[in-house]
Amino acid sequence: MNFLLILLSAVLVVWIVLSIDVWRGLSKLTSIEELPVTDNGPLLSVIVPAKDEEETITESIVSQLKQDYSRIEWILVNDRSTDSTPEKLEALAEMDKRIRILHIDYLEAGWLGKNHALFKGYGISKGSLILFTDADILYKDPSTFSRAVAVLQSRKLDHLTLAPGIKSQTFWLKSFVAFFLFGFAFYKRPWKANDPSSKTGMGIGAFNLVTRSAYEEIGTHEKLKHMPDDDLQLGIIIKKRGKSQAFLTALRSLEVEWYHSLNEAFKGLEKNTFAGLHYSILLVSFAMAGVFCSTILPFLTLFSGDPLISAISLLIVFFIGITYLKVIKEMTNESPTLFLTLPVTAMIFIYSIARATFLTFKRGGIEWRGTIYPLKDLKQKRK
């Protein structure tokens, strides 16, 4: 038996297992839109960090101000912005007395900017519930806060995170984002956040709702101060500490334009890609080889002259397809026809991993919102 046949047989087994796992897991997910609302809840502190967000901050906050939950305060944190963000924040505060503005002029040693801004916002907040959300999220449903608080209360949760609908303007960006979520689904298994017996945790920056008591018990953002993927790590730490957690979708309630172009996506993923692989060249190599062997090679070997290899390749493509279609249906608003681009977007994804890793070493760290964070410090904080 030749090596290629052995490799493809192993890949087939992996995809059979993955497809069963993904279908079972995603079939159990609930959408926030399907759940009831409440107005009988405690004060909710919404903390929004903003660094050079002049293009999105006003529309995002105005959409939040339409929420029908009655007890809300907003803390908008200007994190050393160099554009017109501070003025836009002050104008928003003039519009609604529930808004407070915190201006940060310097970054304290040992912190990443966003994490520092979230921590400082928490420091002046008063609510027993805290929502960390981003400055580019549009709230399309005015009952999102009410539904989220109702879920938190009825299920006695410490943490609730919601997956938003991601809006993409160009075809290849849509394809790339779809492939990213495809890989994210079977790699991170977000549905396991809903399983109390699992240690797998989940957090998404668009919507991380947490009780103040749980947030303080895990050590606040001081435990995450140097982690670029702070939103995910918040959920992971909460779950590891034995707290109750839930992951729901909010594809119609929340909308974010993740990136404007494919090049922006490459740049944006620079800070998270290498971090997600624990700054390990070994894991980077394994990830790149794994993506190639599992999602590109089977499409190439479909046209092998060996009937057995072609048959196994066809089975692999079938299981890739049904897994991809399930992820697209449950976690995006995109068309399943994007599956036709999968081998190409897989190659683009490999390029993005290699690019992020190369640039991190070249710069000696990650560049995020105009600040360089040394790789040595990032590795140390990750341990």
C-alpha positions in Angstrom: 0.0 0.0 0.0 1.6 3.3 -1.0 2.0 6.3 1.2 -0.6 8.5 -0.6 -3.3 5.8 -0.1 -2.4 5.5 3.6 -2.5 9.3 4.0 -5.9 9.7 2.2 -7.4 6.8 4.2 -6.3 8.5 7.4 -7.8 11.8 6.2 -11.1 10.1 5.3 -11.3 8.7 8.9 -10.6 12.1 10.3 -13.4 13.8 8.2 -15.9 11.1 9.1 -15.3 11.8 12.8 -15.3 15.6 12.3 -18.4 15.6 10.2 -20.3 13.6 12.8 -19.0 15.9 15.6 -19.8 19.1 13.8 -23.3 18.0 12.8 -24.2 16.8 16.3 -22.7 19.9 17.9 -24.1 22.6 15.7 -27.6 20.9 15.6 -27.8 21.7 19.3 -27.1 25.4 19.0 -29.8 27.9 19.8 -30.3 31.3 18.3 -30.8 34.2 20.6 -33.7 35.3 18.4 -35.7 32.3 19.4 -35.6 33.1 23.1 -37.9 35.2 25.3 -37.1 38.7 26.7 -37.1 40.2 30.1 -37.0 43.7 31.6 -36.7 42.5 35.1 -33.0 42.5 35.6 -30.1 44.3 37.3 -28.1 47.2 36.0 -26.1 46.3 32.8 -22.8 48.0 32.2 -21.9 48.1 28.5 -18.2 48.7 28.0 -17.0 49.6 24.5 -13.3 50.2 23.8 -12.6 52.5 20.9 -9.2 53.3 19.2 -9.5 55.2 16.0 -13.0 54.1 15.4 -14.4 57.3 13.8 -16.0 55.4 10.9 -18.1 53.0 13.0 -18.5 54.2 16.6 -21.5 56.5 16.2 -23.6 54.0 14.2 -22.7 51.2 16.6 -23.6 53.1 19.8 -26.8 54.6 18.3 -28.0 51.1 17.4 -27.3 50.1 21.1 -29.2 53.1 22.4 -32.4 51.6 20.8 -32.2 48.5 23.1 -35.4 48.1 25.1 -33.7 46.8 28.3 -34.4 49.5 30.9 -31.4 49.5 33.2 -28.2 50.2 31.2 -25.2 52.4 31.5 -22.6 52.8 28.7 -18.9 53.3 29.3 -17.2 54.3 26.1 -13.4 54.2 26.4 -11.3 56.3 24.1 -8.1 54.3 23.9 -5.4 56.9 22.8 -7.3 57.6 19.5 -5.6 59.9 17.0 -8.6 60.5 14.8 -12.0 62.2 15.6 -13.1 59.3 17.9 -12.9 61.4 21.1 -15.2 64.1 19.6 -17.7 61.5 18.4 -17.8 59.9 21.8 -18.4 63.3 23.5 -21.2 64.0 21.0 -22.8 60.6 21.9 -22.6 61.5 25.6 -24.5 64.7 24.8 -27.2 62.6 23.2 -27.9 60.3 26.1 -27.2 60.8 29.8 -26.6 57.0 30.3 -23.3 57.4 28.5 -20.0 58.1 30.3 -16.8 58.7 28.5 -13.4 57.6 29.7 -10.3 59.0 27.9 -7.1 57.0 28.2 -3.9 58.9 27.2 -1.2 56.3 27.9 -0.8 52.5 28.0 0.3 51.0 31.2 3.3 48.6 31.1 2.5 45.0 30.5 -0.9 45.6 28.9 -2.3 45.3 25.4 -4.3 48.4 24.5 -7.8 46.9 24.1 -7.5 44.7 27.3 -6.3 47.8 29.2 -9.2 49.8 27.9 -11.7 47.1 28.9 -10.2 46.9 32.4 -10.3 50.6 32.9 -13.9 50.7 31.7 -14.8 48.0 34.2 -13.1 50.1 37.0 -15.7 52.8 36.7 -18.7 50.6 35.9 -21.5 50.0 38.4 -23.6 47.2 37.0 -23.8 43.7 38.4 -23.8 42.5 34.8 -21.0 43.6 32.4 -21.2 43.4 28.6 -17.9 43.7 26.7 -18.7 44.6 23.0 -16.8 46.1 20.1 -17.1 49.5 18.5 -18.1 48.2 15.1 -21.0 46.0 16.1 -24.5 46.9 14.8 -27.4 45.8 17.0 -30.2 45.0 14.6 -32.7 43.7 17.1 -33.7 46.2 19.9 -34.5 43.2 22.2 -31.0 41.7 22.1 -29.9 42.9 25.6 -33.3 41.8 27.1 -33.0 38.3 25.6 -29.5 37.9 26.7 -30.2 38.9 30.3 -33.2 36.6 30.3 -31.0 33.7 29.1 -28.4 34.5 31.8 -31.0 34.6 34.5 -33.1 31.7 33.5 -30.1 29.4 33.0 -28.2 30.8 36.0 -25.2 31.5 33.8 -22.0 33.4 34.7 -21.2 34.1 31.1 -23.0 34.3 27.8 -21.3 34.9 24.4 -23.0 35.5 21.1 -21.8 34.9 17.5 -22.7 37.7 15.2 -23.5 37.7 11.5 -20.4 38.7 9.6 -21.0 41.1 6.7 -18.4 40.9 3.8 -18.5 43.1 0.7 -16.4 41.1 -1.8 -16.7 37.6 -3.1 -13.2 36.4 -2.0 -13.6 38.0 1.4 -16.9 36.2 1.8 -15.2 32.9 0.8 -12.2 33.5 3.2 -14.4 34.3 6.2 -16.6 31.3 5.5 -13.5 29.1 5.4 -12.2 30.7 8.6 -15.5 29.9 10.4 -15.5 26.4 8.9 -12.1 25.7 10.5 -13.0 27.5 13.7 -16.1 25.2 14.1 -14.3 21.9 14.1 -11.1 23.2 15.7 -12.6 25.1 18.6 -15.9 23.2 18.9 -17.8 26.2 20.3 -20.9 24.2 21.1 -18.9 22.5 23.9 -19.2 25.8 25.9 -22.8 24.7 26.5 -21.8 21.4 28.1 -21.2 21.8 31.9 -19.1 18.7 31.9 -16.7 20.1 29.3 -13.7 22.3 30.0 -14.0 23.9 26.6 -14.8 27.6 26.8 -15.8 30.2 24.3 -15.8 33.9 24.1 -16.5 36.3 21.1 -15.5 39.9 21.2 -18.8 41.1 19.6 -20.8 40.0 22.7 -19.3 38.8 26.0 -21.8 39.2 28.8 -20.6 38.2 32.3 -21.6 38.7 35.9 -19.5 41.1 37.8 -18.9 38.4 40.5 -17.6 35.8 38.0 -15.5 38.4 36.2 -13.8 39.5 39.5 -13.4 36.0 40.7 -11.4 35.0 37.6 -9.1 38.0 38.1 -10.7 40.4 35.5 -8.7 41.5 32.4 -5.6 41.6 34.6 -5.4 37.8 33.9 -5.6 38.5 30.1 -3.5 41.7 29.9 -1.1 40.5 27.3 -3.4 38.2 25.2 -4.3 39.4 21.7 -7.2 36.9 21.7 -8.6 38.3 25.0 -12.2 37.7 24.0 -11.7 33.9 23.5 -9.4 33.6 26.5 -12.0 35.3 28.7 -14.4 32.5 27.9 -11.8 29.8 28.3 -10.7 31.0 31.7 -14.3 31.4 32.9 -15.1 27.8 31.9 -11.9 26.4 33.4 -12.8 28.0 36.7 -16.0 26.0 36.8 -18.3 28.8 35.9 -21.5 28.3 33.9 -21.4 29.4 30.3 -23.4 29.4 27.1 -22.7 30.1 23.4 -25.6 31.1 21.2 -25.8 32.5 17.7 -27.1 36.0 16.9 -26.8 36.1 13.1 -29.8 38.4 12.6 -29.5 40.4 15.8 -25.8 41.4 15.6 -23.9 42.4 12.5 -20.2 43.3 12.0 -18.2 44.0 8.9 -15.2 42.1 10.0 -12.9 43.5 7.3 -13.4 45.7 4.2 -11.1 43.6 2.0 -9.0 40.4 1.9 -5.9 42.4 2.5 -7.4 43.9 5.6 -8.3 40.4 6.8 -4.7 39.3 6.4 -3.5 42.3 8.4 -6.2 41.9 11.1 -5.4 38.2 11.6 -1.7 39.0 12.2 -2.4 39.5 15.9 -4.5 36.3 16.5 -3.2 33.7 14.2 0.2 33.0 15.7 -1.2 33.5 19.2 -3.9 30.9 18.5 -1.0 28.5 17.7 0.7 29.4 21.0 3.6 31.1 19.2 4.9 27.7 18.3 6.6 27.1 14.9 5.9 23.4 15.4 2.2 24.0 15.7 2.3 26.5 12.7 4.0 23.8 10.6 1.4 21.2 11.7 -1.5 23.6 11.0 -0.3 24.4 7.5 0.4 20.8 6.6 -2.9 19.7 8.2 -4.9 22.2 6.1 -3.2 21.2 2.9 -3.6 17.4 3.5 -7.1 17.6 4.7 -8.7 20.2 2.4 -6.6 20.7 -0.7 -5.0 17.3 -1.4 -8.2 15.4 -1.8 -9.4 17.7 -4.5 -6.2 17.2 -6.4 -6.2 13.4 -6.0 -9.8 13.2 -7.3 -8.1 13.1 -10.8 -5.7 10.3 -9.9 -5.3 7.5 -12.4 -5.7 5.1 -9.5 -9.4 4.2 -9.1 -9.1 3.5 -5.4 -7.3 6.8 -4.6 -10.0 8.7 -6.7 -12.8 6.9 -4.8 -11.3 7.7 -1.4 -10.8 11.3 -2.5 -14.4 11.6 -3.6 -15.6 10.3 -0.2 -13.3 12.8 1.6 -14.7 15.7 -0.6 -18.3 14.5 0.3 -17.6 14.6 4.0 -15.9 18.0 3.7 -18.9 19.2 1.8 -21.5 18.2 4.3 -19.5 19.6 7.2 -18.9 22.9 5.3 -22.6 23.2 4.5 -23.6 22.7 8.1 -21.2 25.3 9.3 -22.4 27.8 6.7 -26.0 27.2 7.6 -25.7 27.5 11.3 -22.9 30.1 11.7 -23.2 32.5 8.7 -25.6 34.2 6.5 -23.7 33.3 3.4 -24.6 31.0 0.5 -23.5 27.3 0.6 -22.2 27.7 -3.0 -19.1 29.2 -1.5 -18.0 25.5 -1.1 -16.9 25.6 -4.7 -14.1 28.0 -3.7 -12.9 25.8 -0.8 -9.6 24.5 -2.2 -8.6 28.1 -3.2 -9.6 29.6 0.1 -7.7 26.9 1.9 -4.5 27.9 0.1 -5.2 31.5 0.9 -5.7 30.5 4.6 -2.3 28.7 4.6 -0.8 31.9 3.2 -2.3 34.0 6.0 -0.8 31.7 8.6 2.6 31.9 7.0 2.4 35.6 6.6 1.3 36.3 10.2 4.1 34.1 11.5 6.8 35.6 9.3 5.8 39.2 10.1 5.7 38.4 13.8 9.3 37.2 13.8 10.4 40.0 11.4 9.0 42.7 13.7 10.0 40.9 16.9 6.3 40.9 18.0 2.8 41.8 16.8 1.7 45.2 15.7 -1.8 46.1 16.8 -3.4 49.5 16.4 -0.1 51.3 16.0 1.7 49.6 19.0 4.3 46.9 18.8 4.1 44.2 21.5 7.4 42.2 21.8 7.2 38.4 21.0 9.2 37.6 24.2 6.6 39.2 26.4 3.7 37.6 24.5 5.2 34.1 24.9 5.9 34.7 28.6 2.3 35.9 29.3 0.9 33.0 27.3 2.4 30.4 29.7 
